[in-house]
Amino acid sequence: MTKQRIPSTSDAWEDGTLGQDEKFVKVDENPDELEALIDEGLKLKLISIRLKESLISDLKLIAEREGLGYQPLMKQVLERFVDSELKMYARKRMREAQVGNSDDDQSRSAACG
């Protein structure tokens, strides 16, 4: 008799198709160690920051509407900002390089002409 394979999808885990028997549950005896391993693997660093209460309240409101906690939302906001700023710097450098190249082209044309 061959065993039927169940695709490992999030739905199969959520609806219990892949099992929900408590005998397979293991309580981690050292959750701090697991958290440290996750932080290390994801290159996460714990920081402390002071923010206005109103900003935190606004972030919590937005996060709730997005179905997130406010701290994951804050991470997303910071990542988007940094990504946007780095792209802006890169575009600026490309424009500067293009302007520099066109100045060189004009100089060569004048010298040859």
DRENPATOR-913195 format. One record per residue: residue in three letters; residue number from 1; x, y, z of N, C-alpha, C in turn. Coordinates in nm, 3 decimals, decimal comma. Atoms other than C-alpha are relative to their C-alpha. Last residue first. Example, Ala and Ser with C-alpha at 12.3 -4.5 7.8 and 13.67 -1.06 7.14 Angstrom:
+------+-----+---------+---------+---------+---------+---------+---------+---------+---------+---------+
: type : seq :      nu :      nv :      nw :     cau :     cav :     caw :      cu :      cv :      cw :
+------+-----+---------+---------+---------+---------+---------+---------+---------+---------+---------+
:  Ser :   2 :  -0,082 :  -0,119 :  -0,006 :   1,367 :  -0,106 :   0,714 :  -0,077 :   0,109 :   0,073 :
:  Ala :   1 :   0,089 :  -0,119 :   0,000 :   1,230 :  -0,450 :   0,780 :   0,090 :   0,120 :   0,000 :
+------+-----+---------+---------+---------+---------+---------+---------+---------+---------+---------+
***
This chain:
+------+-----+---------+---------+---------+---------+---------+---------+---------+---------+---------+
: type : seq :      nu :      nv :      nw :     cau :     cav :     caw :      cu :      cv :      cw :
+------+-----+---------+---------+---------+---------+---------+---------+---------+---------+---------+
:  Gly : 113 :   0,073 :  -0,078 :   0,099 :   3,625 :   7,039 :  -3,550 :   0,073 :   0,115 :  -0,047 :
:  Cys : 112 :  -0,010 :   0,066 :   0,132 :   3,842 :   6,780 :  -3,373 :  -0,053 :   0,090 :  -0,112 :
:  Ala : 111 :  -0,142 :   0,019 :   0,030 :   3,906 :   6,990 :  -3,061 :   0,019 :  -0,058 :  -0,141 :
:  Ala : 110 :  -0,059 :  -0,133 :   0,025 :   3,547 :   7,116 :  -3,051 :   0,146 :  -0,013 :  -0,041 :
:  Ser : 109 :   0,054 :  -0,048 :   0,127 :   3,412 :   6,762 :  -3,088 :   0,062 :   0,134 :  -0,036 :
:  Arg : 108 :  -0,064 :   0,073 :   0,108 :   3,642 :   6,634 :  -2,813 :  -0,047 :   0,050 :  -0,136 :
:  Ser : 107 :  -0,140 :  -0,043 :   0,004 :   3,529 :   6,907 :  -2,573 :   0,073 :  -0,068 :  -0,113 :
:  Gln : 106 :  -0,001 :  -0,134 :   0,059 :   3,163 :   6,842 :  -2,656 :   0,143 :   0,050 :  -0,013 :
:  Asp : 105 :   0,032 :   0,014 :   0,143 :   3,208 :   6,468 :  -2,591 :   0,008 :   0,135 :  -0,069 :
:  Asp : 104 :  -0,120 :   0,055 :   0,063 :   3,379 :   6,539 :  -2,255 :  -0,020 :  -0,013 :  -0,150 :
:  Asp : 103 :  -0,098 :  -0,109 :   0,000 :   3,090 :   6,766 :  -2,150 :   0,127 :  -0,046 :  -0,069 :
:  Ser : 102 :   0,039 :  -0,089 :   0,110 :   2,847 :   6,489 :  -2,258 :   0,093 :   0,120 :  -0,007 :
:  Asn : 101 :  -0,032 :   0,061 :   0,129 :   3,034 :   6,239 :  -2,041 :  -0,036 :   0,092 :  -0,115 :
:  Gly : 100 :  -0,146 :   0,001 :   0,014 :   3,026 :   6,464 :  -1,733 :   0,042 :  -0,058 :  -0,134 :
:  Val :  99 :  -0,036 :  -0,140 :   0,027 :   2,654 :   6,525 :  -1,780 :   0,151 :   0,010 :  -0,020 :
:  Gln :  98 :   0,042 :  -0,030 :   0,137 :   2,601 :   6,150 :  -1,807 :   0,037 :   0,142 :  -0,038 :
:  Ala :  97 :  -0,093 :   0,069 :   0,090 :   2,807 :   6,087 :  -1,491 :  -0,035 :   0,029 :  -0,146 :
:  Glu :  96 :  -0,127 :  -0,072 :  -0,006 :   2,610 :   6,351 :  -1,300 :   0,102 :  -0,062 :  -0,095 :
:  Arg :  95 :   0,017 :  -0,126 :   0,073 :   2,285 :   6,194 :  -1,419 :   0,130 :   0,079 :  -0,002 :
:  Met :  94 :   0,005 :   0,034 :   0,143 :   2,406 :   5,849 :  -1,309 :  -0,016 :   0,126 :  -0,083 :
:  Arg :  93 :  -0,137 :   0,028 :   0,045 :   2,511 :   5,989 :  -0,971 :   0,002 :  -0,035 :  -0,148 :
:  Lys :  92 :  -0,074 :  -0,127 :   0,002 :   2,167 :   6,145 :  -0,920 :   0,142 :  -0,022 :  -0,051 :
:  Arg :  91 :   0,045 :  -0,075 :   0,118 :   1,994 :   5,820 :  -1,019 :   0,077 :   0,131 :  -0,013 :
:  Ala :  90 :  -0,053 :   0,067 :   0,119 :   2,207 :   5,626 :  -0,767 :  -0,040 :   0,075 :  -0,127 :
:  Tyr :  89 :  -0,143 :  -0,029 :   0,009 :   2,133 :   5,876 :  -0,490 :   0,061 :  -0,060 :  -0,126 :
:  Met :  88 :  -0,012 :  -0,141 :   0,034 :   1,758 :   5,853 :  -0,560 :   0,147 :   0,039 :  -0,015 :
:  Lys :  87 :   0,031 :  -0,012 :   0,143 :   1,776 :   5,473 :  -0,564 :   0,014 :   0,144 :  -0,046 :
:  Leu :  86 :  -0,114 :   0,056 :   0,073 :   1,952 :   5,479 :  -0,225 :  -0,023 :   0,008 :  -0,151 :
:  Glu :  85 :  -0,111 :  -0,094 :  -0,007 :   1,686 :   5,715 :  -0,087 :   0,121 :  -0,051 :  -0,078 :
:  Ser :  84 :   0,031 :  -0,117 :   0,083 :   1,400 :   5,495 :  -0,207 :   0,116 :   0,098 :  -0,003 :
:  Asp :  83 :  -0,003 :   0,044 :   0,140 :   1,552 :   5,178 :  -0,062 :  -0,022 :   0,119 :  -0,093 :
:  Val :  82 :  -0,140 :   0,020 :   0,035 :   1,620 :   5,354 :   0,269 :   0,014 :  -0,041 :  -0,146 :
:  Phe :  81 :  -0,068 :  -0,129 :   0,003 :   1,263 :   5,484 :   0,289 :   0,144 :  -0,016 :  -0,046 :
:  Arg :  80 :   0,046 :  -0,073 :   0,119 :   1,107 :   5,151 :   0,195 :   0,073 :   0,133 :  -0,015 :
:  Glu :  79 :  -0,058 :   0,067 :   0,117 :   1,320 :   4,967 :   0,454 :  -0,041 :   0,071 :  -0,129 :
:  Leu :  78 :  -0,143 :  -0,031 :   0,006 :   1,229 :   5,222 :   0,723 :   0,067 :  -0,063 :  -0,123 :
:  Val :  77 :  -0,013 :  -0,142 :   0,032 :   0,857 :   5,195 :   0,650 :   0,147 :   0,038 :  -0,015 :
:  Gln :  76 :   0,032 :  -0,017 :   0,141 :   0,872 :   4,815 :   0,642 :   0,018 :   0,146 :  -0,043 :
:  Lys :  75 :  -0,111 :   0,058 :   0,078 :   1,053 :   4,803 :   0,976 :  -0,023 :   0,019 :  -0,148 :
:  Met :  74 :  -0,111 :  -0,094 :  -0,009 :   0,795 :   5,042 :   1,125 :   0,121 :  -0,052 :  -0,078 :
:  Leu :  73 :   0,031 :  -0,111 :   0,090 :   0,516 :   4,816 :   0,998 :   0,115 :   0,101 :   0,000 :
:  Pro :  72 :  -0,028 :   0,044 :   0,137 :   0,683 :   4,516 :   1,164 :  -0,030 :   0,110 :  -0,103 :
:  Gln :  71 :  -0,144 :   0,011 :   0,018 :   0,685 :   4,724 :   1,486 :   0,037 :  -0,058 :  -0,137 :
:  Tyr :  70 :  -0,059 :  -0,127 :   0,038 :   0,322 :   4,835 :   1,453 :   0,152 :  -0,008 :  -0,018 :
:  Gly :  69 :  -0,036 :  -0,067 :  -0,123 :   0,186 :   4,482 :   1,437 :   0,069 :   0,130 :  -0,038 :
:  Leu :  68 :  -0,135 :   0,020 :  -0,051 :   0,029 :   4,396 :   1,107 :   0,010 :   0,052 :   0,142 :
:  Gly :  67 :  -0,007 :   0,136 :  -0,056 :  -0,316 :   4,352 :   0,955 :   0,138 :  -0,036 :   0,052 :
:  Glu :  66 :  -0,078 :   0,084 :   0,091 :  -0,283 :   4,658 :   0,729 :   0,011 :  -0,144 :   0,049 :
:  Arg :  65 :   0,073 :   0,004 :   0,127 :  -0,563 :   4,845 :   0,909 :   0,069 :  -0,090 :  -0,101 :
:  Glu :  64 :   0,123 :   0,077 :  -0,021 :  -0,405 :   4,752 :   1,242 :  -0,078 :  -0,012 :  -0,131 :
:  Ala :  63 :  -0,035 :   0,142 :  -0,007 :  -0,067 :   4,873 :   1,121 :  -0,123 :  -0,087 :   0,016 :
:  Ile :  62 :  -0,029 :   0,046 :   0,137 :  -0,210 :   5,209 :   1,017 :   0,029 :  -0,149 :   0,000 :
:  Leu :  61 :   0,125 :  -0,008 :   0,076 :  -0,367 :   5,262 :   1,361 :   0,021 :  -0,053 :  -0,142 :
:  Lys :  60 :   0,085 :   0,111 :  -0,045 :  -0,054 :   5,140 :   1,541 :  -0,131 :  -0,003 :  -0,078 :
:  Leu :  59 :  -0,055 :   0,124 :   0,056 :   0,161 :   5,374 :   1,333 :  -0,084 :  -0,120 :   0,039 :
:  Asp :  58 :   0,031 :   0,001 :   0,144 :  -0,067 :   5,666 :   1,419 :   0,052 :  -0,128 :  -0,066 :
:  Ser :  57 :   0,145 :   0,024 :   0,013 :  -0,050 :   5,583 :   1,790 :  -0,040 :  -0,007 :  -0,147 :
:  Ile :  56 :   0,023 :   0,142 :  -0,031 :   0,330 :   5,552 :   1,770 :  -0,148 :  -0,034 :  -0,015 :
:  Leu :  55 :  -0,052 :   0,076 :   0,113 :   0,352 :   5,890 :   1,598 :  -0,025 :  -0,149 :   0,021 :
:  Ser :  54 :   0,096 :  -0,015 :   0,110 :   0,123 :   6,047 :   1,860 :   0,046 :  -0,078 :  -0,124 :
:  Glu :  53 :   0,115 :   0,089 :  -0,023 :   0,336 :   5,904 :   2,140 :  -0,098 :   0,008 :  -0,116 :
:  Lys :  52 :   0,116 :  -0,069 :  -0,055 :   0,642 :   6,077 :   1,995 :  -0,115 :  -0,099 :   0,014 :
:  Leu :  51 :   0,089 :  -0,060 :   0,099 :   0,928 :   5,838 :   1,934 :  -0,114 :   0,071 :   0,072 :
:  Arg :  50 :   0,107 :  -0,078 :  -0,062 :   1,227 :   5,728 :   2,141 :  -0,079 :   0,069 :  -0,111 :
:  Ile :  49 :   0,025 :  -0,128 :   0,065 :   1,439 :   5,451 :   1,992 :  -0,114 :   0,069 :   0,073 :
:  Ser :  48 :   0,095 :  -0,073 :  -0,081 :   1,602 :   5,138 :   2,133 :  -0,015 :   0,137 :  -0,064 :
:  Ile :  47 :  -0,033 :  -0,139 :  -0,027 :   1,774 :   4,890 :   1,908 :  -0,107 :   0,060 :   0,090 :
:  Leu :  46 :   0,095 :  -0,067 :  -0,086 :   1,785 :   4,511 :   1,876 :   0,047 :   0,143 :   0,025 :
:  Lys :  45 :  -0,064 :  -0,063 :  -0,116 :   1,994 :   4,392 :   1,586 :  -0,107 :   0,076 :   0,076 :
:  Leu :  44 :   0,081 :  -0,099 :  -0,070 :   1,875 :   4,150 :   1,320 :   0,075 :   0,053 :   0,120 :
:  Lys :  43 :  -0,085 :  -0,118 :  -0,023 :   2,115 :   3,971 :   1,084 :  -0,080 :   0,113 :   0,062 :
:  Leu :  42 :   0,058 :  -0,109 :   0,079 :   1,840 :   3,729 :   0,975 :   0,079 :   0,129 :   0,012 :
:  Gly :  41 :   0,023 :   0,045 :   0,137 :   2,036 :   3,424 :   1,089 :  -0,053 :   0,110 :  -0,090 :
:  Glu :  40 :  -0,130 :   0,017 :   0,065 :   2,167 :   3,599 :   1,399 :  -0,018 :  -0,037 :  -0,147 :
:  Asp :  39 :  -0,059 :  -0,132 :   0,017 :   1,823 :   3,722 :   1,501 :   0,132 :  -0,008 :  -0,074 :
:  Ile :  38 :   0,077 :  -0,067 :   0,106 :   1,676 :   3,376 :   1,439 :   0,059 :   0,138 :  -0,027 :
:  Leu :  37 :  -0,036 :   0,064 :   0,127 :   1,952 :   3,209 :   1,641 :  -0,073 :   0,067 :  -0,117 :
:  Ala :  36 :  -0,136 :  -0,044 :   0,034 :   1,906 :   3,460 :   1,926 :   0,044 :  -0,060 :  -0,133 :
:  Glu :  35 :   0,010 :  -0,139 :   0,044 :   1,529 :   3,397 :   1,927 :   0,137 :   0,053 :  -0,042 :
:  Leu :  34 :   0,061 :   0,003 :   0,132 :   1,590 :   3,022 :   1,945 :  -0,009 :   0,142 :  -0,057 :
:  Glu :  33 :  -0,102 :   0,053 :   0,091 :   1,830 :   3,069 :   2,236 :  -0,054 :  -0,003 :  -0,143 :
:  Asp :  32 :  -0,096 :  -0,108 :   0,024 :   1,580 :   3,294 :   2,414 :   0,108 :  -0,045 :  -0,097 :
:  Pro :  31 :   0,046 :  -0,087 :   0,109 :   1,310 :   3,027 :   2,368 :   0,096 :   0,115 :  -0,030 :
:  Asn :  30 :  -0,080 :  -0,121 :  -0,006 :   1,508 :   2,776 :   2,578 :  -0,040 :   0,094 :  -0,115 :
:  Glu :  29 :  -0,040 :  -0,026 :  -0,138 :   1,292 :   2,477 :   2,668 :   0,081 :   0,128 :   0,014 :
:  Asp :  28 :  -0,141 :  -0,037 :  -0,003 :   1,115 :   2,480 :   2,335 :   0,037 :   0,039 :   0,142 :
:  Val :  27 :  -0,018 :  -0,132 :  -0,058 :   0,785 :   2,305 :   2,381 :   0,149 :   0,027 :   0,007 :
:  Lys :  26 :  -0,113 :  -0,006 :  -0,092 :   0,748 :   2,012 :   2,146 :   0,012 :   0,144 :   0,048 :
:  Val :  25 :  -0,034 :  -0,136 :  -0,041 :   0,424 :   1,928 :   1,975 :   0,114 :  -0,007 :   0,100 :
:  Phe :  24 :  -0,112 :  -0,046 :   0,081 :   0,410 :   1,592 :   1,800 :   0,042 :   0,143 :   0,034 :
:  Lys :  23 :  -0,118 :   0,080 :  -0,034 :   0,197 :   1,428 :   2,072 :   0,123 :   0,042 :  -0,082 :
:  Glu :  22 :  -0,082 :  -0,062 :  -0,103 :  -0,046 :   1,718 :   2,034 :   0,124 :  -0,081 :   0,035 :
:  Asp :  21 :  -0,009 :   0,086 :  -0,116 :  -0,184 :   1,580 :   1,706 :   0,099 :   0,059 :   0,100 :
:  Gln :  20 :   0,010 :  -0,090 :  -0,114 :  -0,267 :   1,860 :   1,464 :   0,009 :  -0,080 :   0,130 :
:  Gly :  19 :  -0,006 :   0,046 :  -0,138 :  -0,186 :   1,696 :   1,135 :  -0,007 :   0,110 :   0,104 :
:  Leu :  18 :  -0,134 :   0,052 :  -0,028 :  -0,106 :   1,770 :   0,774 :   0,019 :  -0,033 :   0,148 :
:  Thr :  17 :  -0,022 :   0,114 :   0,089 :  -0,474 :   1,808 :   0,686 :   0,135 :  -0,066 :   0,028 :
:  Gly :  16 :  -0,027 :   0,123 :  -0,074 :  -0,515 :   2,030 :   0,993 :   0,023 :  -0,122 :  -0,086 :
:  Asp :  15 :   0,126 :   0,074 :  -0,019 :  -0,688 :   2,322 :   0,818 :   0,020 :  -0,135 :   0,069 :
:  Glu :  14 :   0,102 :  -0,075 :  -0,074 :  -0,392 :   2,554 :   0,876 :  -0,126 :  -0,082 :   0,024 :
:  Trp :  13 :  -0,040 :  -0,010 :  -0,141 :  -0,120 :   2,309 :   0,773 :  -0,111 :   0,066 :   0,081 :
:  Ala :  12 :  -0,002 :   0,135 :  -0,055 :  -0,292 :   2,206 :   0,449 :   0,043 :   0,000 :   0,146 :
:  Asp :  11 :   0,138 :   0,043 :  -0,025 :  -0,375 :   2,571 :   0,378 :  -0,005 :  -0,139 :   0,065 :
:  Ser :  10 :   0,043 :  -0,065 :  -0,124 :  -0,010 :   2,674 :   0,422 :  -0,144 :  -0,042 :   0,033 :
:  Thr :   9 :   0,042 :  -0,138 :   0,024 :   0,081 :   2,416 :   0,162 :  -0,042 :   0,061 :   0,132 :
:  Ser :   8 :  -0,025 :  -0,083 :  -0,118 :   0,279 :   2,097 :   0,205 :  -0,031 :   0,146 :  -0,033 :
:  Pro :   7 :  -0,088 :  -0,115 :   0,025 :   0,119 :   1,884 :  -0,066 :   0,012 :   0,087 :   0,125 :
:  Ile :   6 :   0,079 :  -0,122 :  -0,012 :  -0,030 :   1,567 :   0,080 :   0,094 :   0,117 :  -0,025 :
:  Arg :   5 :  -0,076 :  -0,120 :  -0,036 :   0,133 :   1,246 :  -0,036 :  -0,093 :   0,120 :  -0,001 :
:  Gln :   4 :   0,040 :  -0,116 :   0,079 :  -0,082 :   0,933 :  -0,026 :   0,080 :   0,121 :   0,049 :
:  Lys :   3 :   0,053 :  -0,112 :  -0,077 :   0,105 :   0,640 :   0,120 :  -0,035 :   0,114 :  -0,094 :
:  Thr :   2 :  -0,079 :  -0,123 :   0,008 :   0,143 :   0,338 :  -0,099 :  -0,068 :   0,111 :   0,079 :
:  Met :   1 :   0,084 :  -0,117 :   0,000 :   0,000 :   0,000 :   0,000 :   0,089 :   0,124 :   0,000 :
+------+-----+---------+---------+---------+---------+---------+---------+---------+---------+---------+
***
